[in-house]
Amino acid sequence: MHSNHLLLEEPIRMASILEPSKASFFPAMTKIVGTLGPRSRSVEVISACLKTGMSVARFDFSWGDAEYHQETLENLRVAVKSSRKLCAIMLDTVGPELQVINRSENDITLKADDNVILTPDQGQDATFEIFPINFSGLAKAVKQGDTIFVGQYLFTGSETTSVWLEVNEVKGDDVICVIKNSATLSGSLLTLHASQVHIDLPTLSERDKQV
């Protein structure tokens, strides 16, 4: 007769519930992933994370250069050696992501019914009138009436930290849009999503390959 019950290596007694499990009994199956960012990249902080259970260190390559992440990796190596805790490494690459480049990192306040221009000219500063983007083919991919969302994370169109745009005109490489909701955008990199529009981008960018 077959049973679907879990076969235990030793009988369960009431006392075992009150006592710590043996090291070889029921090994931990859950892995804790920790992102090493500006406030968690020092040797001291990484060591503390390792000692409290972090088993995978995530490197977010959507920002920061190779030198910055290499320094963080060296700190991780020192922390692993000093704490004697093994840790895997996860490289989170950007992939095919359209972005608005806000080099000044100043907040950008947008008002409904105003116009904003999306341009591939990354030499310009991001303002309430113009958004420099990292893709030169947007003007060929969209048409009048298409919907574009810009923000840091999720887009609903009803919040004040992301903006809903409607394409009004395509002029050369620039896309002129009408702002549909008032919002204030923050951060150096803002994600751009064109709704129901096919964007011809490679799965891995050149930067991803270098990583």
SESE-199524 format. One line per field, with one value per residue: residue in one letter; x, z, y negated of N, C-alpha, C in turn. Coordinates in Angstrom, 2 decimals, m for minus. Each point is the difference from the previous one (the first is absolute). Example, Ala and Ser with C-alpha at 12.3 -4.5 7.8 and 13.67 -1.06 7.14 Angstrom:
2
type <- a / s;
n.c1 <- 13.19 / m0.35;
n.c3 <- 7.80 / m0.72;
n.c2 <- 5.69 / m1.05;
ca.c1 <- m0.89 / 0.82;
ca.c3 <- 0.00 / 0.06;
ca.c2 <- m1.19 / m1.19;
c.c1 <- 0.90 / m0.77;
c.c3 <- 0.00 / 0.73;
c.c2 <- m1.20 / m1.09;
# end
This chain:
211
type <- m / h / s / n / h / l / l / l / e / e / p / i / r / m / a / s / i / l / e / p / s / k / a / s / f / f / p / a / m / t / k / i / v / g / t / l / g / p / r / s / r / s / v / e / v / i / s / a / c / l / k / t / g / m / s / v / a / r / f / d / f / s / w / g / d / a / e / y / h / q / e / t / l / e / n / l / r / v / a / v / k / s / s / r / k / l / c / a / i / m / l / d / t / v / g / p / e / l / q / v / i / n / r / s / e / n / d / i / t / l / k / a / d / d / n / v / i / l / t / p / d / q / g / q / d / a / t / f / e / i / f / p / i / n / f / s / g / l / a / k / a / v / k / q / g / d / t / i / f / v / g / q / y / l / f / t / g / s / e / t / t / s / v / w / l / e / v / n / e / v / k / g / d / d / v / i / c / v / i / k / n / s / a / t / l / s / g / s / l / l / t / l / h / a / s / q / v / h / i / d / l / p / t / l / s / e / r / d / k / q / v;
n.c1 <- 0.85 / m0.27 / 0.87 / m0.78 / 0.03 / 0.53 / 1.03 / m0.08 / 1.16 / m0.79 / m0.52 / m1.16 / 0.68 / m0.85 / 1.00 / m0.08 / m1.27 / 0.40 / 0.63 / 1.17 / m0.25 / 0.33 / 1.29 / 0.00 / m0.90 / m0.76 / 0.96 / 0.47 / m1.22 / m0.27 / 0.12 / 0.82 / m0.65 / 1.20 / m0.58 / 1.18 / m0.52 / m0.26 / m1.07 / 0.26 / 0.97 / m0.01 / 1.25 / m0.16 / m0.68 / 0.85 / 0.99 / m0.65 / m0.17 / 1.26 / 0.33 / m0.86 / 0.74 / 0.55 / m0.56 / m0.65 / 1.07 / m0.95 / 0.52 / m0.47 / 0.10 / m1.20 / 0.93 / 0.88 / 1.29 / 0.82 / 0.65 / m1.18 / m0.50 / 1.14 / m0.10 / m1.29 / 0.38 / 0.99 / m0.92 / m0.76 / 1.05 / 0.30 / m1.28 / 0.00 / 1.20 / m0.37 / m1.17 / 0.78 / m0.72 / m0.43 / 0.18 / m1.13 / 0.26 / m0.91 / 0.20 / m0.61 / 0.02 / 0.19 / 0.63 / m1.02 / 0.56 / m1.11 / 0.87 / m0.53 / 0.97 / 0.00 / 0.99 / m0.81 / m0.85 / m0.28 / m0.93 / m0.84 / m0.56 / m0.99 / m0.60 / m1.18 / m0.08 / 1.15 / 0.96 / 0.51 / 1.28 / m0.16 / 1.28 / 0.62 / m0.09 / 0.90 / 0.40 / m1.31 / m0.31 / m0.40 / m1.11 / m0.87 / 0.94 / 1.07 / m0.14 / 1.30 / m0.06 / 0.14 / m0.98 / 0.66 / m0.60 / m0.23 / 0.51 / 0.74 / m0.06 / m0.16 / m1.27 / m0.67 / m0.24 / 1.25 / 0.03 / 0.61 / 0.63 / 0.23 / 0.91 / 0.10 / m1.24 / m1.11 / m0.83 / m0.72 / 0.69 / m0.25 / 1.27 / 0.82 / 0.46 / m1.01 / 0.35 / m1.21 / 0.63 / m0.48 / 0.41 / 0.49 / 1.35 / 0.41 / 1.12 / 0.42 / 1.02 / m0.71 / m0.50 / m0.98 / m0.11 / m1.27 / 0.22 / m0.35 / 1.04 / m0.29 / 1.32 / 0.71 / 0.97 / 0.49 / 1.31 / 1.15 / m0.68 / m0.76 / m0.77 / 0.15 / m1.32 / 0.12 / m1.24 / 0.03 / 1.28 / 0.29 / 0.92 / 0.72 / 0.17 / 1.33 / m0.07 / 1.23 / 0.17 / 0.75 / m0.63 / m1.14 / 0.43 / 0.32 / m1.18;
n.c3 <- 0.00 / m0.92 / 0.51 / 0.03 / 1.22 / 0.52 / m0.46 / 1.32 / 0.24 / 0.84 / 1.00 / m0.18 / 0.95 / 1.00 / 0.60 / m1.18 / 0.29 / 1.23 / m0.73 / m0.16 / m1.31 / m0.24 / m0.08 / 0.09 / 0.83 / m1.08 / m0.90 / 0.18 / m0.50 / 0.87 / m1.11 / 0.67 / m0.86 / 0.06 / m0.28 / m0.60 / 0.73 / m0.17 / 0.65 / m0.92 / m0.40 / 1.22 / 0.34 / 0.86 / m0.87 / m0.99 / 0.88 / 0.43 / m1.29 / m0.22 / 1.12 / m0.56 / m0.96 / m0.44 / m1.03 / m0.49 / m0.60 / m0.09 / m1.23 / 0.23 / m1.25 / 0.51 / 0.95 / 0.03 / 0.00 / m0.90 / 0.09 / 0.04 / m0.93 / m0.65 / 0.44 / m0.33 / m1.14 / m0.02 / 0.36 / m0.93 / m0.79 / 0.44 / m0.16 / m1.16 / m0.23 / 0.45 / m0.63 / m0.97 / m0.76 / m0.63 / m1.17 / m0.64 / m1.29 / 0.03 / m1.32 / 0.41 / m1.26 / m0.73 / m1.03 / m0.78 / 0.60 / m0.28 / m0.04 / 0.90 / m0.55 / 1.33 / m0.70 / 0.03 / m0.16 / m0.61 / 0.92 / m0.75 / 0.05 / m0.28 / m0.89 / 0.34 / m1.24 / 0.69 / m0.80 / m0.32 / m0.29 / m0.60 / 0.35 / m1.05 / 0.00 / 0.43 / m0.88 / m0.12 / 0.83 / 0.87 / m0.58 / 0.43 / m0.87 / 0.48 / m0.54 / 0.32 / m1.02 / 0.38 / m0.81 / m1.14 / 0.24 / 1.08 / m0.70 / m0.32 / 1.32 / 0.29 / 0.26 / m0.62 / 1.27 / m0.23 / 0.96 / 0.75 / 0.81 / 0.92 / 0.65 / 1.32 / 0.35 / 0.72 / m1.04 / 0.59 / m0.13 / 1.19 / 0.03 / 0.89 / m0.05 / m0.84 / m1.28 / m0.42 / m1.11 / m0.86 / m0.96 / m0.20 / m0.08 / m1.15 / 0.46 / m1.13 / 0.84 / 0.07 / 1.21 / m0.50 / 1.33 / 0.23 / 1.06 / 0.43 / 0.83 / 0.96 / 0.03 / 0.99 / m0.92 / 0.68 / 0.10 / m0.13 / 0.22 / m1.05 / 0.31 / m1.29 / m0.04 / m1.22 / 0.35 / m0.10 / 0.17 / m1.16 / 0.94 / m1.05 / 1.11 / 0.08 / 0.22 / m0.52 / 0.76 / m0.64 / 0.80 / m0.27 / m1.26 / 0.18 / 0.61;
n.c2 <- 1.19 / m0.89 / m0.84 / m1.07 / 0.61 / m1.11 / 0.68 / m0.02 / m0.61 / m0.68 / 0.72 / m0.62 / m0.60 / m0.16 / 0.63 / 0.67 / m0.31 / 0.31 / 0.90 / m0.64 / m0.05 / 1.25 / m0.24 / 1.34 / m0.50 / 0.20 / 0.15 / m1.22 / m0.14 / m0.96 / m0.72 / m0.77 / m0.78 / m0.56 / m1.17 / m0.01 / m0.99 / m1.29 / 0.45 / 0.91 / m0.82 / m0.49 / 0.28 / m1.01 / m0.71 / 0.28 / m0.14 / m1.08 / m0.31 / 0.34 / m0.62 / m0.84 / 0.60 / m1.14 / 0.62 / m1.07 / m0.51 / m0.92 / m0.08 / m1.22 / 0.50 / m0.32 / m0.06 / m1.01 / m0.35 / 0.56 / m1.15 / m0.60 / 0.82 / m0.25 / m1.24 / 0.04 / 0.57 / m0.89 / m0.91 / 0.56 / 0.03 / m1.22 / m0.36 / 0.66 / m0.51 / m1.21 / 0.12 / 0.51 / m0.84 / 1.09 / m0.59 / 0.28 / m0.23 / m0.96 / 0.05 / m1.10 / 0.43 / m1.08 / 0.59 / 0.37 / m1.03 / m0.66 / m0.99 / m0.83 / m0.74 / 0.00 / m0.55 / m1.04 / 1.04 / m1.15 / m0.27 / 0.70 / m1.20 / 0.84 / m0.77 / 0.49 / 0.50 / m0.03 / m0.48 / 1.18 / m0.23 / 1.17 / m0.13 / 0.56 / m1.33 / 0.89 / m0.90 / 0.10 / m0.99 / 0.90 / m0.48 / m0.92 / m0.43 / 0.65 / 1.22 / m0.03 / 0.85 / 1.28 / m0.41 / 0.23 / 1.16 / m0.77 / m1.01 / 1.05 / 0.16 / m1.30 / m0.25 / m0.94 / m0.33 / 0.43 / 0.95 / m0.92 / 0.86 / m0.93 / 0.71 / 0.21 / 0.29 / 0.10 / 0.20 / m0.92 / m1.14 / 0.57 / 0.40 / m0.53 / 1.26 / 0.17 / m0.09 / m0.30 / 0.40 / m0.88 / 0.82 / m1.23 / 0.10 / 0.52 / m0.55 / 0.59 / m0.13 / m1.13 / 0.27 / m0.74 / m0.12 / 0.33 / m0.77 / 1.20 / 0.02 / m0.86 / m0.21 / 0.53 / 0.00 / 1.03 / m0.29 / 0.68 / 1.15 / m0.26 / 1.02 / 0.28 / 0.03 / 0.50 / m0.32 / 1.34 / m0.33 / 0.59 / 0.19 / m0.28 / 0.73 / 0.14 / 1.31 / 0.06 / m1.06 / m0.90 / m0.85 / 0.65 / 0.03 / m1.27 / m0.11;
ca.c1 <- m0.85 / 0.82 / m0.46 / 0.49 / 0.51 / 1.44 / 0.74 / 0.95 / 1.18 / m0.12 / m1.35 / m0.22 / m0.46 / m0.41 / 1.18 / 0.76 / m0.57 / 0.54 / 1.46 / 0.51 / 0.21 / 1.38 / 0.55 / m0.17 / m1.40 / m0.75 / 0.86 / m0.73 / m0.25 / m0.26 / 1.17 / m0.26 / 0.70 / 0.17 / 0.58 / 1.10 / m0.13 / 0.83 / 0.02 / 0.24 / 1.14 / 1.22 / 0.38 / m0.68 / m1.43 / m0.11 / 0.30 / m1.18 / m1.03 / 0.38 / m0.17 / m1.43 / m0.66 / 0.03 / 0.73 / 0.19 / 0.20 / m0.49 / 0.61 / m0.96 / 0.75 / m0.78 / 0.69 / 1.38 / 0.90 / 0.70 / 0.94 / m0.79 / m0.42 / 1.20 / 0.36 / m0.96 / 0.35 / 1.18 / m0.47 / m0.69 / 1.03 / 0.60 / m1.01 / m0.15 / 1.19 / 0.05 / m1.15 / 0.02 / m1.33 / m0.05 / m1.06 / m0.07 / m0.11 / m1.00 / 0.17 / m1.29 / 0.30 / m1.12 / m0.78 / m0.60 / m0.80 / 0.05 / 0.17 / 0.19 / 1.23 / m0.10 / 1.35 / 0.03 / m0.71 / m0.99 / m1.39 / m0.62 / m1.44 / m0.74 / m1.40 / m0.90 / m0.33 / 1.20 / 0.73 / 1.38 / 0.65 / 0.92 / 1.04 / 1.17 / 1.16 / 0.30 / 0.79 / m0.89 / m0.42 / m1.42 / m0.79 / m1.44 / m0.30 / 0.71 / 0.53 / 0.97 / m0.17 / 1.15 / m0.37 / m0.17 / m1.02 / m1.36 / m0.82 / m0.41 / m0.81 / m1.29 / m0.81 / m0.93 / m1.01 / 0.60 / 0.15 / 1.33 / 0.08 / 1.34 / 0.07 / 1.07 / m0.38 / m1.26 / m0.71 / m1.45 / m0.62 / m0.80 / 0.87 / 0.72 / 1.43 / 0.21 / m0.79 / m0.63 / 0.15 / m0.64 / 0.76 / m0.75 / 0.66 / 1.37 / 0.71 / 1.38 / 0.29 / m0.67 / m1.40 / m0.67 / m1.09 / m0.85 / 0.01 / m1.38 / m0.22 / 1.04 / 0.86 / 1.37 / 0.89 / 1.25 / 1.00 / 0.88 / m0.45 / m1.44 / m0.37 / m1.00 / m0.72 / m0.97 / m1.05 / m0.42 / 0.85 / 1.18 / 1.27 / 1.04 / 1.20 / 0.61 / m0.21 / 1.17 / 0.66 / 1.46 / 0.42 / m0.29 / 1.02 / 1.24 / m0.16;
ca.c3 <- 0.00 / m0.11 / 0.81 / m0.45 / 1.14 / 0.01 / 0.82 / 0.83 / 0.35 / 1.39 / 0.49 / 0.56 / 1.38 / 0.43 / 0.45 / m1.14 / m0.42 / 0.88 / m0.10 / m1.35 / m0.85 / m0.24 / m1.18 / m1.18 / m0.10 / m0.64 / m0.37 / m0.50 / m1.44 / m0.44 / m0.26 / 0.18 / m0.99 / 0.45 / m1.00 / 0.53 / m0.53 / 0.64 / 1.46 / 0.44 / m0.76 / 0.80 / 0.53 / 1.28 / m0.22 / m0.71 / 0.97 / 0.85 / m0.81 / m0.13 / 1.29 / 0.30 / m0.90 / m1.44 / m0.71 / m1.37 / m0.10 / m1.29 / m0.52 / m0.90 / m1.03 / m0.66 / 0.30 / 0.45 / m1.04 / 0.29 / 1.10 / 1.24 / 0.36 / 0.29 / 1.38 / 0.86 / m0.06 / 0.84 / 1.39 / 0.26 / 0.17 / 1.33 / 0.99 / m0.04 / 0.62 / 1.43 / 0.69 / m0.32 / m0.50 / m1.46 / m0.57 / m1.46 / m0.57 / m1.05 / m0.79 / m0.55 / m1.10 / m0.38 / m1.07 / m0.96 / 0.75 / m0.44 / 1.17 / m0.07 / 0.72 / 0.78 / 0.56 / 1.12 / 1.10 / 0.57 / m0.22 / m1.19 / 0.22 / m1.26 / 0.16 / m0.99 / m1.21 / m0.59 / m0.92 / 0.31 / m1.17 / 0.22 / m1.01 / 0.20 / 0.24 / 1.42 / 0.43 / 0.61 / 1.37 / 0.16 / 0.61 / m0.18 / m1.42 / m0.86 / 0.62 / m0.80 / 0.20 / m0.42 / m1.18 / m1.14 / m0.92 / 0.51 / m0.96 / m1.06 / 0.57 / 0.50 / m0.89 / 0.71 / 0.78 / 0.84 / 1.41 / 0.56 / 1.44 / 0.49 / 1.46 / 0.55 / 0.23 / m0.62 / m0.59 / 0.06 / m0.59 / 0.99 / 1.08 / m0.29 / m0.17 / m1.38 / m0.88 / m1.16 / m1.16 / m1.24 / m1.14 / m0.78 / m1.29 / m0.18 / m0.77 / m0.11 / 1.01 / 1.23 / 0.18 / 0.78 / 0.73 / 0.90 / 1.36 / 0.36 / 1.44 / 0.69 / 0.77 / 0.28 / m0.21 / 0.75 / m0.28 / m1.15 / m1.10 / 0.01 / m0.98 / m1.00 / m0.56 / m1.06 / 0.11 / m1.19 / m1.13 / m0.12 / m0.02 / m0.49 / 0.82 / 0.27 / 1.36 / 0.76 / m0.54 / 0.01 / 1.40 / 0.67 / m0.42 / 0.69 / 1.39;
ca.c2 <- m1.19 / m1.20 / m1.13 / m1.30 / m0.74 / m0.22 / 0.94 / m0.72 / 0.77 / 0.41 / m0.28 / m1.33 / 0.00 / m1.32 / m0.73 / m0.49 / m1.28 / m1.03 / 0.01 / m0.29 / 1.16 / 0.37 / m0.67 / 0.83 / 0.37 / m1.07 / m1.13 / m1.17 / 0.03 / m1.37 / m0.82 / m1.43 / m0.82 / m1.38 / m0.91 / m0.82 / m1.35 / m1.04 / 0.11 / 1.38 / 0.52 / m0.01 / 1.31 / 0.21 / 0.28 / 1.28 / 1.05 / 0.14 / 0.66 / 1.41 / 0.67 / 0.12 / 0.94 / m0.26 / 1.05 / m0.45 / m1.45 / m0.50 / m1.23 / m0.65 / m0.71 / m1.05 / m1.26 / 0.24 / 0.49 / 1.25 / m0.23 / m0.03 / 1.35 / 0.77 / m0.34 / 0.70 / 1.42 / 0.20 / m0.06 / 1.26 / 1.04 / m0.19 / 0.36 / 1.46 / 0.59 / m0.30 / 0.60 / 1.43 / 0.35 / 0.03 / m0.85 / m0.03 / m1.34 / m0.16 / m1.21 / m0.42 / m0.92 / m0.86 / 0.59 / m0.95 / m0.96 / m1.39 / m0.86 / m1.44 / m0.31 / m1.24 / m0.11 / m0.94 / 0.65 / m0.91 / 0.39 / m0.58 / m0.16 / m0.05 / m0.38 / 0.58 / m0.76 / m0.60 / 0.88 / 0.36 / 0.61 / 1.12 / m0.13 / 0.85 / m0.86 / 0.12 / m1.14 / m0.97 / 0.27 / 0.31 / m1.07 / 0.21 / m0.18 / 0.95 / 1.21 / 0.75 / 1.44 / 0.80 / 0.80 / m0.90 / 0.49 / m0.14 / m0.74 / 0.92 / 1.08 / m0.48 / m0.85 / m0.87 / 0.70 / 1.05 / m0.34 / 0.21 / m0.24 / m0.29 / m0.02 / 0.83 / 1.39 / 0.38 / m1.13 / 0.15 / m1.17 / m0.70 / m0.44 / m1.24 / 0.27 / 0.44 / m0.85 / 0.63 / m0.88 / 0.42 / m0.51 / m0.98 / m0.23 / 0.49 / m1.01 / 0.49 / 1.01 / m0.40 / 0.36 / m1.04 / 0.64 / m0.76 / 0.55 / 0.31 / m0.16 / m0.75 / 0.90 / m0.42 / 1.14 / m0.11 / 1.02 / m0.23 / 0.84 / 0.24 / 1.00 / m0.41 / 1.16 / m0.32 / 1.02 / 0.74 / m0.40 / 0.86 / m0.72 / 0.91 / m0.11 / 1.30 / 0.51 / m0.43 / m1.18 / 0.11 / m0.14 / 1.27 / 0.96 / m0.36 / 0.44;
c.c1 <- 0.88 / m0.61 / 0.61 / 0.57 / 1.52 / 0.67 / 1.07 / 1.15 / m0.04 / m1.40 / m0.09 / m0.56 / m0.37 / 1.21 / 0.77 / m0.52 / 0.60 / 1.51 / 0.43 / 0.21 / 1.48 / 0.47 / m0.26 / m1.46 / m0.81 / 0.89 / m0.82 / m0.13 / m0.22 / 1.30 / m0.39 / 0.86 / 0.05 / 0.65 / 1.07 / m0.04 / 0.85 / 0.11 / 0.32 / 1.20 / 1.31 / 0.27 / m0.77 / m1.47 / m0.18 / 0.26 / m1.20 / m1.12 / 0.29 / m0.26 / m1.47 / m0.77 / 0.01 / 0.85 / 0.23 / 0.12 / m0.38 / 0.69 / m0.94 / 0.75 / m0.84 / 0.58 / 1.39 / 0.86 / 0.73 / 0.95 / m0.71 / m0.36 / 1.21 / 0.46 / m0.93 / 0.32 / 1.21 / m0.38 / m0.71 / 1.00 / 0.64 / m0.97 / m0.21 / 1.16 / 0.01 / m1.13 / m0.06 / m1.39 / 0.02 / m1.16 / 0.07 / m0.17 / m1.03 / 0.23 / m1.33 / 0.27 / m1.26 / m0.87 / m0.61 / m0.94 / 0.18 / 0.05 / 0.07 / 1.21 / m0.13 / 1.32 / 0.07 / m0.60 / m0.96 / m1.40 / m0.56 / m1.51 / m0.70 / m1.47 / m0.84 / m0.31 / 1.18 / 0.63 / 1.40 / 0.56 / 0.93 / 1.03 / 1.16 / 1.28 / 0.31 / 0.91 / m0.84 / m0.37 / m1.50 / m0.69 / m1.47 / m0.41 / 0.63 / 0.57 / 1.03 / m0.12 / 1.18 / m0.27 / m0.32 / m1.14 / m1.43 / m0.92 / m0.51 / m0.97 / m1.40 / m0.71 / m0.94 / m1.07 / 0.55 / 0.22 / 1.40 / m0.06 / 1.46 / m0.04 / 1.12 / m0.40 / m1.29 / m0.73 / m1.50 / m0.70 / m0.82 / 0.85 / 0.77 / 1.49 / 0.31 / m0.94 / m0.47 / 0.03 / m0.76 / 0.75 / m0.89 / 0.58 / 1.39 / 0.70 / 1.47 / 0.23 / m0.72 / m1.46 / m0.63 / m1.25 / m0.79 / 0.00 / m1.44 / m0.28 / 1.16 / 0.81 / 1.35 / 0.88 / 1.32 / 0.96 / 0.79 / m0.40 / m1.49 / m0.33 / m1.11 / m0.63 / m1.02 / m1.03 / m0.39 / 0.74 / 1.22 / 1.26 / 1.10 / 1.30 / 0.58 / m0.26 / 1.14 / 0.62 / 1.51 / 0.53 / m0.25 / 1.08 / 1.33 / m0.03 / 0.28;
c.c3 <- 0.00 / 0.83 / m0.53 / 1.14 / m0.07 / 0.95 / 0.75 / 0.40 / 1.45 / 0.49 / 0.56 / 1.41 / 0.39 / 0.39 / m1.17 / m0.51 / 0.80 / m0.09 / m1.42 / m0.79 / m0.15 / m1.31 / m1.28 / m0.25 / m0.52 / m0.34 / m0.61 / m1.51 / m0.57 / m0.18 / 0.13 / m0.98 / 0.51 / m1.08 / 0.66 / m0.68 / 0.77 / 1.52 / 0.50 / m0.70 / 0.78 / 0.53 / 1.27 / m0.20 / m0.70 / 0.96 / 0.91 / m0.74 / m0.13 / 1.29 / 0.37 / m1.06 / m1.48 / m0.71 / m1.47 / 0.00 / m1.40 / m0.34 / m1.04 / m1.01 / m0.77 / 0.31 / 0.52 / m1.12 / 0.46 / 1.19 / 1.35 / 0.45 / 0.29 / 1.44 / 0.99 / 0.05 / 0.87 / 1.48 / 0.38 / 0.24 / 1.37 / 1.08 / 0.07 / 0.72 / 1.51 / 0.77 / m0.20 / m0.39 / m1.52 / m0.51 / m1.52 / m0.46 / m1.13 / m0.71 / m0.68 / m1.07 / m0.43 / m1.06 / m0.90 / 0.70 / m0.56 / 1.23 / m0.38 / 0.87 / 0.67 / 0.74 / 1.21 / 1.27 / 0.71 / m0.27 / m1.22 / 0.22 / m1.33 / 0.27 / m1.14 / m1.10 / m0.58 / m0.96 / 0.55 / m1.20 / 0.46 / m1.13 / 0.28 / 0.25 / 1.50 / 0.52 / 0.68 / 1.42 / 0.04 / 0.74 / m0.17 / m1.46 / m0.90 / 0.81 / m0.94 / 0.32 / m0.61 / m1.24 / m1.16 / m0.93 / 0.46 / m1.01 / m1.13 / 0.51 / 0.42 / m1.04 / 0.86 / 0.71 / 0.88 / 1.41 / 0.48 / 1.49 / 0.39 / 1.52 / 0.48 / 0.10 / m0.75 / m0.50 / 0.07 / m0.68 / 0.99 / 1.16 / m0.42 / m0.18 / m1.36 / m0.89 / m1.22 / m1.14 / m1.19 / m1.16 / m0.83 / m1.40 / 0.01 / m0.94 / m0.07 / 0.97 / 1.32 / 0.01 / 0.93 / 0.63 / 0.82 / 1.36 / 0.46 / 1.50 / 0.62 / 0.88 / 0.25 / m0.07 / 0.72 / m0.42 / m1.26 / m1.22 / 0.15 / m1.11 / m0.91 / m0.59 / m1.02 / m0.05 / m1.35 / m1.26 / m0.02 / m0.12 / m0.36 / 0.76 / 0.24 / 1.44 / 0.92 / m0.68 / 0.03 / 1.42 / 0.77 / m0.32 / 0.69 / 1.46 / 0.11;
c.c2 <- m1.24 / m1.12 / m1.28 / m0.83 / m0.11 / 0.98 / m0.76 / 0.90 / 0.47 / m0.36 / m1.42 / 0.14 / m1.42 / m0.84 / m0.60 / m1.32 / m1.14 / m0.11 / m0.34 / 1.28 / 0.29 / m0.63 / 0.79 / 0.38 / m1.19 / m1.20 / m1.13 / 0.06 / m1.40 / m0.76 / m1.47 / m0.78 / m1.44 / m0.84 / m0.86 / m1.36 / m0.99 / 0.15 / 1.41 / 0.62 / m0.02 / 1.40 / 0.30 / 0.38 / 1.35 / 1.16 / 0.25 / 0.71 / 1.50 / 0.76 / 0.19 / 0.79 / m0.30 / 1.04 / m0.33 / m1.53 / m0.46 / m1.31 / m0.58 / m0.87 / m1.01 / m1.37 / 0.34 / 0.55 / 1.26 / m0.15 / 0.01 / 1.41 / 0.90 / m0.25 / 0.70 / 1.49 / 0.30 / m0.04 / 1.29 / 1.13 / m0.08 / 0.45 / 1.52 / 0.67 / m0.20 / 0.67 / 1.51 / 0.50 / m0.04 / m0.83 / 0.04 / m1.45 / 0.00 / m1.33 / m0.33 / m1.06 / m0.75 / 0.66 / m1.07 / m0.98 / m1.41 / m0.89 / m1.47 / m0.32 / m1.36 / m0.20 / m0.92 / 0.59 / m0.95 / 0.54 / m0.73 / m0.04 / m0.22 / m0.33 / 0.57 / m1.01 / m0.77 / 1.01 / 0.30 / 0.74 / 1.12 / m0.03 / 0.95 / m0.79 / m0.01 / m1.11 / m1.07 / 0.43 / 0.28 / m1.14 / 0.33 / m0.13 / 1.05 / 1.16 / 0.64 / 1.49 / 0.76 / 0.85 / m0.94 / 0.42 / m0.16 / m0.68 / 0.90 / 1.06 / m0.45 / m0.86 / m0.83 / 0.82 / 1.10 / m0.52 / 0.35 / m0.34 / m0.23 / m0.08 / 0.88 / 1.46 / 0.35 / m1.25 / 0.26 / m1.17 / m0.80 / m0.50 / m1.24 / 0.21 / 0.62 / m0.80 / 0.79 / m1.02 / 0.57 / m0.65 / m0.93 / m0.17 / 0.62 / m0.97 / 0.38 / 1.14 / m0.28 / 0.43 / m1.03 / 0.60 / m1.01 / 0.69 / 0.19 / m0.10 / m0.76 / 0.95 / m0.67 / 1.23 / m0.24 / 1.11 / m0.30 / 0.80 / 0.27 / 0.98 / m0.52 / 1.26 / m0.49 / 1.12 / 0.58 / m0.45 / 0.90 / m0.86 / 0.99 / m0.24 / 1.39 / 0.43 / m0.41 / m1.22 / 0.21 / m0.10 / 1.29 / 1.03 / m0.28 / 0.45 / 1.48;
# end
